[in-house]
Amino acid sequence: MNIWKSLGYVPQDLVEPGGANTKQVSRTLEYAFNDFAVAQVAKLMNQSADAEKYATRAGNFVNMWNPDTVSPDNDTIVGMMQV
C-alpha cells in the first residue's frame, strides 16, 4: 500500500514478502477503487479535504492504461489496462 501512495501504481518489479511478482494491474485498480469509495463517503460526510485527496489518488488508475494496446481479435478495441 505504501508503494501505491508514493508512486500512484504498483510497479511490475515489486515482490511482496512471501508473495509472487503478480497482479500489479489488479492491485493498482483495487487500490484506486478503494480510494474512490473513501472519497465518496468523505464527500457525503462533508469532509471536502479528504474527499479531494482520495478522489485525486483514485485517478491514478490511469497509470496502468496503455492506449497503444490493440485486441488481437478486434482491432477496433484500442487501449487496455497493462503493466
Summary of the structure (lengths in Angstrom):
residues: 83
radius of gyration: 15.1
end to end distance: 17.2
largest distance: 46.4
contacts: 197
relative contact order: 0.16
helix: 53%
strand: 12%
